Structures are given as C-alpha cells and as structure tokens.
Amino acid sequence: MSAPALSFVIPRDVVPSQMGAMLSNGRVVKPTRVRDYQHHARDYAQLAVNRAQWTATPEESFAVTLRVFVGNLRTIDVDNCSKSILDALKRVAFPDDRQVVELHVYKAIDRERPRVEVEVRRIVDG
C-alpha cells in the first residue's frame, strides 16, 4: 500500500524562477514577479497541507510531479518552472526541497485555464 499523496492546483500562469540580481554582499534577490508568484503558490500549498493534515519530517524523501499548463505559446523552461514551484513548497509541503529525490515535469498549453497541478508523494523504503 502506498502512502497518500498531497495534490493541489495552483491557478494562474507559472512565473519561472530565473537568475536574480546579485547584490554586492553576494546575496541574490529574486525578481518581484517571481516572489509574488511563489507567495501565491505557497498559499495554495498551505491550504492543501492544512486540508490533508499533511506533515513531513526532515528524514523523509519525496517525489514531485508537476503538470504545468501555460496560457500561451511562449517558451518557458520546465527546469525554471520547477525551481519556482519547489522553492514555494519549501517549509510547507516538505522542510527542504533537497528532500525531493524524484521530479517529473510536464508542460502543455491551456489558454482557457493556465495552472500548475502538483502532486507530492512520500518515497517509502521497503
């Protein structure tokens, strides 16, 4: 029997995480658009976590599936989409995105309903 998954949808076009501005102290600052999107995604993740009474520990490993539906033909890299979403899920769906040991990302076009469908599953040893 497999452990239940955490599943939810983030409505709206994804904003990919791209290289931010490097400050003189060495910190990298994300663009406002990316930060705003990650707050939006985190809110939906938190609602799903609360509804499912999902808890995660630092010792666990996770598999994440992302189905990214963009609203137009613009080219976006799936790796930048996944980075944006995984960063948003950190400290909500799992303590750290380093715990994600398996990642599946699919990209398609849905002009009527851009969104990201997210599924987080525990990797169970045994």
Secondary structure as UniProt FT lines:
FT   STRAND          6..11
FT   STRAND          21..22
FT   TURN            24..25
FT   STRAND          28..29
FT   HELIX           32..52
FT   TURN            58..59
FT   STRAND          61..70
FT   HELIX           78..89
FT   TURN            91..93
FT   HELIX           97..99
FT   STRAND          100..109
FT   STRAND          115..123
//
